[in-house]
Amino acid sequence: MNRDELAGKATTIKGKVKQAAGDLTGNNRLRSEGAADEVAGKTQHALGHAKRKVGEALEGLGHAIKKAR
């Protein structure tokens, strides 16, 4: 797991906590902020996952090229 994936998970959790706090207190602004944080966190996590997969694919390609020599 890379930094973007970890930060995305943390932001998602923060968003869920904010939403729960907003629900408990009846604070719609806090709930909306939490929903936005959750979406941002999921997006960041997905971006980090994609970056990691591309890196792994490039690493595999590099190994394949070395083997072919």
PQR file with spaces between the fields and no chain letter, atoms N, CA, C, O and H, PARSE charges and radii, in Angstrom:
ATOM       1  N    MET     1       0.853   -1.168    0.000 -0.4000 1.5000
ATOM       2  CA   MET     1       0.000    0.000    0.000 -0.0000 2.0000
ATOM       3  C    MET     1       0.905    1.240    0.000  0.5500 1.7000
ATOM       4  O    MET     1       1.870    1.316    0.761 -0.5500 1.4000
ATOM       5  N    ASN     2       0.584    2.191   -0.852 -0.4000 1.5000
ATOM       6  CA   ASN     2       1.408    3.394   -0.922 -0.0000 2.0000
ATOM       7  C    ASN     2       0.776    4.543   -0.114  0.5500 1.7000
ATOM       8  O    ASN     2      -0.286    4.388    0.488 -0.5500 1.4000
ATOM       9  H    ASN     2      -0.200    2.128   -1.470  0.4000 1.0000
ATOM      10  N    ARG     3       1.448    5.676   -0.119 -0.4000 1.5000
ATOM      11  CA   ARG     3       0.993    6.823    0.691 -0.0000 2.0000
ATOM      12  C    ARG     3      -0.391    7.315    0.298  0.5500 1.7000
ATOM      13  O    ARG     3      -1.206    7.648    1.158 -0.5500 1.4000
ATOM      14  H    ARG     3       2.311    5.802   -0.608  0.4000 1.0000
ATOM      15  N    ASP     4      -0.655    7.359   -1.006 -0.4000 1.5000
ATOM      16  CA   ASP     4      -1.969    7.830   -1.457 -0.0000 2.0000
ATOM      17  C    ASP     4      -3.080    6.892   -0.988  0.5500 1.7000
ATOM      18  O    ASP     4      -4.156    7.342   -0.593 -0.5500 1.4000
ATOM      19  H    ASP     4       0.007    7.088   -1.705  0.4000 1.0000
ATOM      20  N    GLU     5      -2.815    5.604   -1.034 -0.4000 1.5000
ATOM      21  CA   GLU     5      -3.816    4.649   -0.579 -0.0000 2.0000
ATOM      22  C    GLU     5      -4.090    4.825    0.920  0.5500 1.7000
ATOM      23  O    GLU     5      -5.242    4.830    1.352 -0.5500 1.4000
ATOM      24  H    GLU     5      -1.941    5.238   -1.354  0.4000 1.0000
ATOM      25  N    LEU     6      -3.023    4.967    1.701 -0.4000 1.5000
ATOM      26  CA   LEU     6      -3.183    5.152    3.143 -0.0000 2.0000
ATOM      27  C    LEU     6      -3.880    6.461    3.484  0.5500 1.7000
ATOM      28  O    LEU     6      -4.780    6.495    4.323 -0.5500 1.4000
ATOM      29  H    LEU     6      -2.086    4.963    1.350  0.4000 1.0000
ATOM      30  N    ALA     7      -3.462    7.528    2.831 -0.4000 1.5000
ATOM      31  CA   ALA     7      -4.092    8.827    3.091 -0.0000 2.0000
ATOM      32  C    ALA     7      -5.554    8.802    2.671  0.5500 1.7000
ATOM      33  O    ALA     7      -6.402    9.396    3.337 -0.5500 1.4000
ATOM      34  H    ALA     7      -2.731    7.501    2.149  0.4000 1.0000
ATOM      35  N    GLY     8      -5.853    8.124    1.577 -0.4000 1.5000
ATOM      36  CA   GLY     8      -7.231    8.003    1.127 -0.0000 2.0000
ATOM      37  C    GLY     8      -8.092    7.257    2.120  0.5500 1.7000
ATOM      38  O    GLY     8      -9.224    7.658    2.390 -0.5500 1.4000
ATOM      39  H    GLY     8      -5.164    7.642    1.035  0.4000 1.0000
ATOM      40  N    LYS     9      -7.565    6.169    2.670 -0.4000 1.5000
ATOM      41  CA   LYS     9      -8.293    5.413    3.695 -0.0000 2.0000
ATOM      42  C    LYS     9      -8.561    6.291    4.915  0.5500 1.7000
ATOM      43  O    LYS     9      -9.662    6.287    5.465 -0.5500 1.4000
ATOM      44  H    LYS     9      -6.645    5.843    2.451  0.4000 1.0000
ATOM      45  N    ALA    10      -7.543    7.042    5.329 -0.4000 1.5000
ATOM      46  CA   ALA    10      -7.692    7.913    6.501 -0.0000 2.0000
ATOM      47  C    ALA    10      -8.747    8.984    6.261  0.5500 1.7000
ATOM      48  O    ALA    10      -9.559    9.267    7.142 -0.5500 1.4000
ATOM      49  H    ALA    10      -6.649    7.045    4.882  0.4000 1.0000
ATOM      50  N    THR    11      -8.740    9.577    5.077 -0.4000 1.5000
ATOM      51  CA   THR    11      -9.716   10.617    4.755 -0.0000 2.0000
ATOM      52  C    THR    11     -11.123   10.024    4.685  0.5500 1.7000
ATOM      53  O    THR    11     -12.087   10.662    5.109 -0.5500 1.4000
ATOM      54  H    THR    11      -8.080    9.347    4.361  0.4000 1.0000
ATOM      55  N    THR    12     -11.242    8.829    4.161 -0.4000 1.5000
ATOM      56  CA   THR    12     -12.545    8.158    4.103 -0.0000 2.0000
ATOM      57  C    THR    12     -13.092    7.925    5.501  0.5500 1.7000
ATOM      58  O    THR    12     -14.268    8.174    5.767 -0.5500 1.4000
ATOM      59  H    THR    12     -10.459    8.312    3.816  0.4000 1.0000
ATOM      60  N    ILE    13     -12.236    7.447    6.390 -0.4000 1.5000
ATOM      61  CA   ILE    13     -12.661    7.198    7.769 -0.0000 2.0000
ATOM      62  C    ILE    13     -13.043    8.512    8.450  0.5500 1.7000
ATOM      63  O    ILE    13     -14.045    8.585    9.162 -0.5500 1.4000
ATOM      64  H    ILE    13     -11.281    7.245    6.173  0.4000 1.0000
ATOM      65  N    LYS    14     -12.234    9.544    8.224 -0.4000 1.5000
ATOM      66  CA   LYS    14     -12.544   10.861    8.793 -0.0000 2.0000
ATOM      67  C    LYS    14     -13.910   11.341    8.310  0.5500 1.7000
ATOM      68  O    LYS    14     -14.687   11.901    9.083 -0.5500 1.4000
ATOM      69  H    LYS    14     -11.420    9.484    7.647  0.4000 1.0000
ATOM      70  N    GLY    15     -14.192   11.124    7.053 -0.4000 1.5000
ATOM      71  CA   GLY    15     -15.472   11.527    6.493 -0.0000 2.0000
ATOM      72  C    GLY    15     -16.639   10.778    7.123  0.5500 1.7000
ATOM      73  O    GLY    15     -17.686   11.360    7.406 -0.5500 1.4000
ATOM      74  H    GLY    15     -13.560   10.669    6.425  0.4000 1.0000
ATOM      75  N    LYS    16     -16.446    9.484    7.339 -0.4000 1.5000
ATOM      76  CA   LYS    16     -17.507    8.684    7.962 -0.0000 2.0000
ATOM      77  C    LYS    16     -17.762    9.138    9.395  0.5500 1.7000
ATOM      78  O    LYS    16     -18.906    9.174    9.849 -0.5500 1.4000
ATOM      79  H    LYS    16     -15.596    9.011    7.110  0.4000 1.0000
ATOM      80  N    VAL    17     -16.692    9.484   10.103 -0.4000 1.5000
ATOM      81  CA   VAL    17     -16.834    9.967   11.479 -0.0000 2.0000
ATOM      82  C    VAL    17     -17.577   11.306   11.491  0.5500 1.7000
ATOM      83  O    VAL    17     -18.461   11.531   12.319 -0.5500 1.4000
ATOM      84  H    VAL    17     -15.762    9.455    9.734  0.4000 1.0000
ATOM      85  N    LYS    18     -17.206   12.189   10.564 -0.4000 1.5000
ATOM      86  CA   LYS    18     -17.896   13.482   10.481 -0.0000 2.0000
ATOM      87  C    LYS    18     -19.378   13.301   10.171  0.5500 1.7000
ATOM      88  O    LYS    18     -20.230   13.979   10.746 -0.5500 1.4000
ATOM      89  H    LYS    18     -16.488   12.007    9.892  0.4000 1.0000
ATOM      90  N    GLN    19     -19.677   12.383    9.259 -0.4000 1.5000
ATOM      91  CA   GLN    19     -21.075   12.133    8.930 -0.0000 2.0000
ATOM      92  C    GLN    19     -21.847   11.623   10.140  0.5500 1.7000
ATOM      93  O    GLN    19     -22.972   12.056   10.393 -0.5500 1.4000
ATOM      94  H    GLN    19     -18.986   11.833    8.792  0.4000 1.0000
ATOM      95  N    ALA    20     -21.245   10.709   10.882 -0.4000 1.5000
ATOM      96  CA   ALA    20     -21.896   10.174   12.075 -0.0000 2.0000
ATOM      97  C    ALA    20     -22.107   11.274   13.111  0.5500 1.7000
ATOM      98  O    ALA    20     -23.161   11.348   13.742 -0.5500 1.4000
ATOM      99  H    ALA    20     -20.331   10.358   10.677  0.4000 1.0000
ATOM     100  N    ALA    21     -21.097   12.127   13.280 -0.4000 1.5000
ATOM     101  CA   ALA    21     -21.233   13.238   14.231 -0.0000 2.0000
ATOM     102  C    ALA    21     -22.327   14.198   13.774  0.5500 1.7000
ATOM     103  O    ALA    21     -23.100   14.700   14.590 -0.5500 1.4000
ATOM     104  H    ALA    21     -20.240   12.066   12.768  0.4000 1.0000
ATOM     105  N    GLY    22     -22.387   14.446   12.483 -0.4000 1.5000
ATOM     106  CA   GLY    22     -23.430   15.310   11.941 -0.0000 2.0000
ATOM     107  C    GLY    22     -24.813   14.719   12.144  0.5500 1.7000
ATOM     108  O    GLY    22     -25.765   15.440   12.442 -0.5500 1.4000
ATOM     109  H    GLY    22     -21.758   14.038   11.820  0.4000 1.0000
ATOM     110  N    ASP    23     -24.922   13.406   11.982 -0.4000 1.5000
ATOM     111  CA   ASP    23     -26.200   12.732   12.222 -0.0000 2.0000
ATOM     112  C    ASP    23     -26.618   12.836   13.685  0.5500 1.7000
ATOM     113  O    ASP    23     -27.776   13.110   14.000 -0.5500 1.4000
ATOM     114  H    ASP    23     -24.148   12.821   11.740  0.4000 1.0000
ATOM     115  N    LEU    24     -25.645   12.611   14.573 -0.4000 1.5000
ATOM     116  CA   LEU    24     -25.955   12.634   16.006 -0.0000 2.0000
ATOM     117  C    LEU    24     -26.355   14.016   16.503  0.5500 1.7000
ATOM     118  O    LEU    24     -27.219   14.155   17.369 -0.5500 1.4000
ATOM     119  H    LEU    24     -24.705   12.389   14.317  0.4000 1.0000
ATOM     120  N    THR    25     -25.713   15.031   15.941 -0.4000 1.5000
ATOM     121  CA   THR    25     -25.971   16.396   16.411 -0.0000 2.0000
ATOM     122  C    THR    25     -27.005   17.131   15.566  0.5500 1.7000
ATOM     123  O    THR    25     -27.433   18.231   15.914 -0.5500 1.4000
ATOM     124  H    THR    25     -25.011   14.917   15.238  0.4000 1.0000
ATOM     125  N    GLY    26     -27.402   16.521   14.462 -0.4000 1.5000
ATOM     126  CA   GLY    26     -28.352   17.188   13.569 -0.0000 2.0000
ATOM     127  C    GLY    26     -27.718   18.311   12.765  0.5500 1.7000
ATOM     128  O    GLY    26     -28.420   19.187   12.259 -0.5500 1.4000
ATOM     129  H    GLY    26     -27.055   15.627   14.179  0.4000 1.0000
ATOM     130  N    ASN    27     -26.406   18.291   12.645 -0.4000 1.5000
ATOM     131  CA   ASN    27     -25.656   19.325   11.930 -0.0000 2.0000
ATOM     132  C    ASN    27     -25.493   18.899   10.469  0.5500 1.7000
ATOM     133  O    ASN    27     -24.641   18.071   10.145 -0.5500 1.4000
ATOM     134  H    ASN    27     -25.836   17.580   13.056  0.4000 1.0000
ATOM     135  N    ASN    28     -26.315   19.472    9.600 -0.4000 1.5000
ATOM     136  CA   ASN    28     -26.283   19.104    8.179 -0.0000 2.0000
ATOM     137  C    ASN    28     -24.978   19.513    7.501  0.5500 1.7000
ATOM     138  O    ASN    28     -24.502   18.814    6.606 -0.5500 1.4000
ATOM     139  H    ASN    28     -27.007   20.144    9.863  0.4000 1.0000
ATOM     140  N    ARG    29     -24.395   20.641    7.920 -0.4000 1.5000
ATOM     141  CA   ARG    29     -23.134   21.095    7.324 -0.0000 2.0000
ATOM     142  C    ARG    29     -22.017   20.092    7.611  0.5500 1.7000
ATOM     143  O    ARG    29     -21.231   19.763    6.723 -0.5500 1.4000
ATOM     144  H    ARG    29     -24.782   21.209    8.646  0.4000 1.0000
ATOM     145  N    LEU    30     -21.951   19.610    8.844 -0.4000 1.5000
ATOM     146  CA   LEU    30     -20.930   18.637    9.230 -0.0000 2.0000
ATOM     147  C    LEU    30     -21.147   17.323    8.477  0.5500 1.7000
ATOM     148  O    LEU    30     -20.185   16.684    8.050 -0.5500 1.4000
ATOM     149  H    LEU    30     -22.590   19.877    9.565  0.4000 1.0000
ATOM     150  N    ARG    31     -22.391   16.928    8.317 -0.4000 1.5000
ATOM     151  CA   ARG    31     -22.692   15.704    7.592 -0.0000 2.0000
ATOM     152  C    ARG    31     -22.270   15.837    6.125  0.5500 1.7000
ATOM     153  O    ARG    31     -21.713   14.901    5.552 -0.5500 1.4000
ATOM     154  H    ARG    31     -23.172   17.447    8.664  0.4000 1.0000
ATOM     155  N    SER    32     -22.533   16.989    5.527 -0.4000 1.5000
ATOM     156  CA   SER    32     -22.146   17.224    4.132 -0.0000 2.0000
ATOM     157  C    SER    32     -20.631   17.236    3.964  0.5500 1.7000
ATOM     158  O    SER    32     -20.102   16.685    2.998 -0.5500 1.4000
ATOM     159  H    SER    32     -22.985   17.749    5.993  0.4000 1.0000
ATOM     160  N    GLU    33     -19.939   17.866    4.906 -0.4000 1.5000
ATOM     161  CA   GLU    33     -18.470   17.867    4.863 -0.0000 2.0000
ATOM     162  C    GLU    33     -17.944   16.438    4.948  0.5500 1.7000
ATOM     163  O    GLU    33     -17.002   16.067    4.248 -0.5500 1.4000
ATOM     164  H    GLU    33     -20.368   18.313    5.690  0.4000 1.0000
ATOM     165  N    GLY    34     -18.554   15.657    5.800 -0.4000 1.5000
ATOM     166  CA   GLY    34     -18.142   14.261    5.947 -0.0000 2.0000
ATOM     167  C    GLY    34     -18.342   13.467    4.667  0.5500 1.7000
ATOM     168  O    GLY    34     -17.491   12.666    4.281 -0.5500 1.4000
ATOM     169  H    GLY    34     -19.319   15.958    6.369  0.4000 1.0000
ATOM     170  N    ALA    35     -19.479   13.697    4.011 -0.4000 1.5000
ATOM     171  CA   ALA    35     -19.737   13.004    2.747 -0.0000 2.0000
ATOM     172  C    ALA    35     -18.707   13.407    1.696  0.5500 1.7000
ATOM     173  O    ALA    35     -18.229   12.565    0.936 -0.5500 1.4000
ATOM     174  H    ALA    35     -20.170   14.348    4.325  0.4000 1.0000
ATOM     175  N    ALA    36     -18.366   14.687    1.653 -0.4000 1.5000
ATOM     176  CA   ALA    36     -17.356   15.161    0.698 -0.0000 2.0000
ATOM     177  C    ALA    36     -15.991   14.559    1.019  0.5500 1.7000
ATOM     178  O    ALA    36     -15.264   14.154    0.111 -0.5500 1.4000
ATOM     179  H    ALA    36     -18.754   15.371    2.270  0.4000 1.0000
ATOM     180  N    ASP    37     -15.640   14.497    2.301 -0.4000 1.5000
ATOM     181  CA   ASP    37     -14.362   13.898    2.702 -0.0000 2.0000
ATOM     182  C    ASP    37     -14.323   12.417    2.320  0.5500 1.7000
ATOM     183  O    ASP    37     -13.299   11.916    1.853 -0.5500 1.4000
ATOM     184  H    ASP    37     -16.230   14.825    3.038  0.4000 1.0000
ATOM     185  N    GLU    38     -15.432   11.732    2.519 -0.4000 1.5000
ATOM     186  CA   GLU    38     -15.478   10.309    2.191 -0.0000 2.0000
ATOM     187  C    GLU    38     -15.241   10.087    0.696  0.5500 1.7000
ATOM     188  O    GLU    38     -14.472    9.205    0.313 -0.5500 1.4000
ATOM     189  H    GLU    38     -16.263   12.139    2.898  0.4000 1.0000
ATOM     190  N    VAL    39     -15.888   10.874   -0.134 -0.4000 1.5000
ATOM     191  CA   VAL    39     -15.709   10.748   -1.586 -0.0000 2.0000
ATOM     192  C    VAL    39     -14.270   11.086   -1.969  0.5500 1.7000
ATOM     193  O    VAL    39     -13.665   10.389   -2.784 -0.5500 1.4000
ATOM     194  H    VAL    39     -16.512   11.591    0.178  0.4000 1.0000
ATOM     195  N    ALA    40     -13.723   12.145   -1.391 -0.4000 1.5000
ATOM     196  CA   ALA    40     -12.340   12.530   -1.684 -0.0000 2.0000
ATOM     197  C    ALA    40     -11.373   11.426   -1.270  0.5500 1.7000
ATOM     198  O    ALA    40     -10.418   11.129   -1.988 -0.5500 1.4000
ATOM     199  H    ALA    40     -14.214   12.711   -0.729  0.4000 1.0000
ATOM     200  N    GLY    41     -11.621   10.824   -0.121 -0.4000 1.5000
ATOM     201  CA   GLY    41     -10.759    9.744    0.349 -0.0000 2.0000
ATOM     202  C    GLY    41     -10.816    8.527   -0.553  0.5500 1.7000
ATOM     203  O    GLY    41      -9.788    7.917   -0.846 -0.5500 1.4000
ATOM     204  H    GLY    41     -12.396   11.065    0.462  0.4000 1.0000
ATOM     205  N    LYS    42     -12.015    8.172   -0.996 -0.4000 1.5000
ATOM     206  CA   LYS    42     -12.157    7.025   -1.901 -0.0000 2.0000
ATOM     207  C    LYS    42     -11.460    7.296   -3.227  0.5500 1.7000
ATOM     208  O    LYS    42     -10.851    6.401   -3.812 -0.5500 1.4000
ATOM     209  H    LYS    42     -12.850    8.668   -0.758  0.4000 1.0000
ATOM     210  N    THR    43     -11.553    8.536   -3.695 -0.4000 1.5000
ATOM     211  CA   THR    43     -10.895    8.912   -4.945 -0.0000 2.0000
ATOM     212  C    THR    43      -9.381    8.838   -4.802  0.5500 1.7000
ATOM     213  O    THR    43      -8.694    8.305   -5.673 -0.5500 1.4000
ATOM     214  H    THR    43     -12.048    9.263   -3.219  0.4000 1.0000
ATOM     215  N    GLN    44      -8.862    9.375   -3.697 -0.4000 1.5000
ATOM     216  CA   GLN    44      -7.415    9.343   -3.465 -0.0000 2.0000
ATOM     217  C    GLN    44      -6.926    7.904   -3.329  0.5500 1.7000
ATOM     218  O    GLN    44      -5.865    7.564   -3.852 -0.5500 1.4000
ATOM     219  H    GLN    44      -9.420    9.808   -2.989  0.4000 1.0000
ATOM     220  N    HIS    45      -7.675    7.066   -2.642 -0.4000 1.5000
ATOM     221  CA   HIS    45      -7.296    5.668   -2.488 -0.0000 2.0000
ATOM     222  C    HIS    45      -7.258    4.974   -3.846  0.5500 1.7000
ATOM     223  O    HIS    45      -6.322    4.230   -4.137 -0.5500 1.4000
ATOM     224  H    HIS    45      -8.536    7.342   -2.217  0.4000 1.0000
ATOM     225  N    ALA    46      -8.270    5.213   -4.678 -0.4000 1.5000
ATOM     226  CA   ALA    46      -8.318    4.600   -6.006 -0.0000 2.0000
ATOM     227  C    ALA    46      -7.147    5.066   -6.872  0.5500 1.7000
ATOM     228  O    ALA    46      -6.558    4.270   -7.603 -0.5500 1.4000
ATOM     229  H    ALA    46      -9.031    5.817   -4.442  0.4000 1.0000
ATOM     230  N    LEU    47      -6.813    6.355   -6.788 -0.4000 1.5000
ATOM     231  CA   LEU    47      -5.680    6.880   -7.538 -0.0000 2.0000
ATOM     232  C    LEU    47      -4.383    6.212   -7.074  0.5500 1.7000
ATOM     233  O    LEU    47      -3.560    5.811   -7.897 -0.5500 1.4000
ATOM     234  H    LEU    47      -7.292    7.001   -6.194  0.4000 1.0000
ATOM     235  N    GLY    48      -4.206    6.096   -5.777 -0.4000 1.5000
ATOM     236  CA   GLY    48      -3.012    5.444   -5.244 -0.0000 2.0000
ATOM     237  C    GLY    48      -2.920    3.992   -5.676  0.5500 1.7000
ATOM     238  O    GLY    48      -1.840    3.499   -5.999 -0.5500 1.4000
ATOM     239  H    GLY    48      -4.874    6.421   -5.108  0.4000 1.0000
ATOM     240  N    HIS    49      -4.064    3.306   -5.680 -0.4000 1.5000
ATOM     241  CA   HIS    49      -4.102    1.907   -6.100 -0.0000 2.0000
ATOM     242  C    HIS    49      -3.697    1.791   -7.569  0.5500 1.7000
ATOM     243  O    HIS    49      -2.913    0.916   -7.936 -0.5500 1.4000
ATOM     244  H    HIS    49      -4.942    3.707   -5.418  0.4000 1.0000
ATOM     245  N    ALA    50      -4.236    2.676   -8.403 -0.4000 1.5000
ATOM     246  CA   ALA    50      -3.898    2.658   -9.827 -0.0000 2.0000
ATOM     247  C    ALA    50      -2.411    2.928  -10.037  0.5500 1.7000
ATOM     248  O    ALA    50      -1.767    2.268  -10.853 -0.5500 1.4000
ATOM     249  H    ALA    50      -4.873    3.386   -8.104  0.4000 1.0000
ATOM     250  N    LYS    51      -1.864    3.900   -9.300 -0.4000 1.5000
ATOM     251  CA   LYS    51      -0.438    4.210   -9.420 -0.0000 2.0000
ATOM     252  C    LYS    51       0.411    3.004   -9.039  0.5500 1.7000
ATOM     253  O    LYS    51       1.415    2.713   -9.688 -0.5500 1.4000
ATOM     254  H    LYS    51      -2.387    4.437   -8.637  0.4000 1.0000
ATOM     255  N    ARG    52       0.006    2.312   -7.994 -0.4000 1.5000
ATOM     256  CA   ARG    52       0.755    1.134   -7.547 -0.0000 2.0000
ATOM     257  C    ARG    52       0.700    0.038   -8.605  0.5500 1.7000
ATOM     258  O    ARG    52       1.716   -0.599   -8.886 -0.5500 1.4000
ATOM     259  H    ARG    52      -0.810    2.549   -7.466  0.4000 1.0000
ATOM     260  N    LYS    53      -0.460   -0.189   -9.190 -0.4000 1.5000
ATOM     261  CA   LYS    53      -0.606   -1.234  -10.198 -0.0000 2.0000
ATOM     262  C    LYS    53       0.222   -0.911  -11.451  0.5500 1.7000
ATOM     263  O    LYS    53       0.829   -1.805  -12.040 -0.5500 1.4000
ATOM     264  H    LYS    53      -1.285    0.328   -8.962  0.4000 1.0000
ATOM     265  N    VAL    54       0.246    0.348  -11.850 -0.4000 1.5000
ATOM     266  CA   VAL    54       1.062    0.748  -12.997 -0.0000 2.0000
ATOM     267  C    VAL    54       2.541    0.517  -12.683  0.5500 1.7000
ATOM     268  O    VAL    54       3.289    0.013  -13.521 -0.5500 1.4000
ATOM     269  H    VAL    54      -0.248    1.074  -11.371  0.4000 1.0000
ATOM     270  N    GLY    55       2.951    0.886  -11.479 -0.4000 1.5000
ATOM     271  CA   GLY    55       4.338    0.667  -11.078 -0.0000 2.0000
ATOM     272  C    GLY    55       4.711   -0.803  -11.086  0.5500 1.7000
ATOM     273  O    GLY    55       5.799   -1.169  -11.531 -0.5500 1.4000
ATOM     274  H    GLY    55       2.343    1.294  -10.798  0.4000 1.0000
ATOM     275  N    GLU    56       3.813   -1.648  -10.595 -0.4000 1.5000
ATOM     276  CA   GLU    56       4.069   -3.088  -10.593 -0.0000 2.0000
ATOM     277  C    GLU    56       4.156   -3.629  -12.018  0.5500 1.7000
ATOM     278  O    GLU    56       4.992   -4.483  -12.313 -0.5500 1.4000
ATOM     279  H    GLU    56       2.929   -1.350  -10.234  0.4000 1.0000
ATOM     280  N    ALA    57       3.293   -3.133  -12.898 -0.4000 1.5000
ATOM     281  CA   ALA    57       3.319   -3.581  -14.294 -0.0000 2.0000
ATOM     282  C    ALA    57       4.626   -3.175  -14.968  0.5500 1.7000
ATOM     283  O    ALA    57       5.223   -3.960  -15.705 -0.5500 1.4000
ATOM     284  H    ALA    57       2.613   -2.439  -12.658  0.4000 1.0000
ATOM     285  N    LEU    58       5.065   -1.947  -14.711 -0.4000 1.5000
ATOM     286  CA   LEU    58       6.330   -1.492  -15.296 -0.0000 2.0000
ATOM     287  C    LEU    58       7.511   -2.285  -14.751  0.5500 1.7000
ATOM     288  O    LEU    58       8.451   -2.600  -15.482 -0.5500 1.4000
ATOM     289  H    LEU    58       4.580   -1.310  -14.112  0.4000 1.0000
ATOM     290  N    GLU    59       7.454   -2.601  -13.474 -0.4000 1.5000
ATOM     291  CA   GLU    59       8.515   -3.408  -12.873 -0.0000 2.0000
ATOM     292  C    GLU    59       8.546   -4.799  -13.512  0.5500 1.7000
ATOM     293  O    GLU    59       9.615   -5.328  -13.817 -0.5500 1.4000
ATOM     294  H    GLU    59       6.691   -2.346  -12.880  0.4000 1.0000
ATOM     295  N    GLY    60       7.379   -5.375  -13.706 -0.4000 1.5000
ATOM     296  CA   GLY    60       7.302   -6.685  -14.366 -0.0000 2.0000
ATOM     297  C    GLY    60       7.812   -6.633  -15.783  0.5500 1.7000
ATOM     298  O    GLY    60       8.479   -7.564  -16.234 -0.5500 1.4000
ATOM     299  H    GLY    60       6.510   -4.945  -13.458  0.4000 1.0000
ATOM     300  N    LEU    61       7.511   -5.563  -16.494 -0.4000 1.5000
ATOM     301  CA   LEU    61       7.999   -5.386  -17.861 -0.0000 2.0000
ATOM     302  C    LEU    61       9.520   -5.285  -17.875  0.5500 1.7000
ATOM     303  O    LEU    61      10.184   -5.849  -18.744 -0.5500 1.4000
ATOM     304  H    LEU    61       6.968   -4.807  -16.127  0.4000 1.0000
ATOM     305  N    GLY    62      10.061   -4.558  -16.900 -0.4000 1.5000
ATOM     306  CA   GLY    62      11.513   -4.440  -16.802 -0.0000 2.0000
ATOM     307  C    GLY    62      12.174   -5.786  -16.574  0.5500 1.7000
ATOM     308  O    GLY    62      13.211   -6.082  -17.167 -0.5500 1.4000
ATOM     309  H    GLY    62       9.521   -4.099  -16.194  0.4000 1.0000
ATOM     310  N    HIS    63      11.578   -6.602  -15.716 -0.4000 1.5000
ATOM     311  CA   HIS    63      12.118   -7.953  -15.475 -0.0000 2.0000
ATOM     312  C    HIS    63      12.035   -8.802  -16.731  0.5500 1.7000
ATOM     313  O    HIS    63      12.957   -9.561  -17.029 -0.5500 1.4000
ATOM     314  H    HIS    63      10.736   -6.361  -15.234  0.4000 1.0000
ATOM     315  N    ALA    64      10.935   -8.680  -17.472 -0.4000 1.5000
ATOM     316  CA   ALA    64      10.765   -9.456  -18.691 -0.0000 2.0000
ATOM     317  C    ALA    64      11.801   -9.048  -19.735  0.5500 1.7000
ATOM     318  O    ALA    64      12.330   -9.894  -20.455 -0.5500 1.4000
ATOM     319  H    ALA    64      10.187   -8.063  -17.230  0.4000 1.0000
ATOM     320  N    ILE    65      12.087   -7.753  -19.814 -0.4000 1.5000
ATOM     321  CA   ILE    65      13.088   -7.292  -20.788 -0.0000 2.0000
ATOM     322  C    ILE    65      14.467   -7.791  -20.398  0.5500 1.7000
ATOM     323  O    ILE    65      15.245   -8.184  -21.267 -0.5500 1.4000
ATOM     324  H    ILE    65      11.657   -7.066  -19.228  0.4000 1.0000
ATOM     325  N    LYS    66      14.788   -7.784  -19.110 -0.4000 1.5000
ATOM     326  CA   LYS    66      16.092   -8.284  -18.672 -0.0000 2.0000
ATOM     327  C    LYS    66      16.249   -9.782  -18.978  0.5500 1.7000
ATOM     328  O    LYS    66      17.324  -10.244  -19.360 -0.5500 1.4000
ATOM     329  H    LYS    66      14.156   -7.464  -18.404  0.4000 1.0000
ATOM     330  N    LYS    67      15.148  -10.524  -18.798 -0.4000 1.5000
ATOM     331  CA   LYS    67      15.189  -11.962  -19.081 -0.0000 2.0000
ATOM     332  C    LYS    67      15.417  -12.233  -20.550  0.5500 1.7000
ATOM     333  O    LYS    67      16.100  -13.190  -20.914 -0.5500 1.4000
ATOM     334  H    LYS    67      14.275  -10.148  -18.487  0.4000 1.0000
ATOM     335  N    ALA    68      14.841  -11.384  -21.403 -0.4000 1.5000
ATOM     336  CA   ALA    68      14.920  -11.596  -22.855 -0.0000 2.0000
ATOM     337  C    ALA    68      16.330  -11.361  -23.385  0.5500 1.7000
ATOM     338  O    ALA    68      16.661  -11.819  -24.479 -0.5500 1.4000
ATOM     339  H    ALA    68      14.286  -10.607  -21.108  0.4000 1.0000
ATOM     340  N    ARG    69      17.139  -10.673  -22.646 -0.4000 1.5000
ATOM     341  CA   ARG    69      18.507  -10.362  -23.134 -0.0000 2.0000
ATOM     342  C    ARG    69      19.339  -11.545  -23.072  0.5500 1.7000
ATOM     343  O    ARG    69      20.514  -11.493  -23.435 -0.5500 1.4000
ATOM     344  H    ARG    69      16.870  -10.301  -21.758  0.4000 1.0000
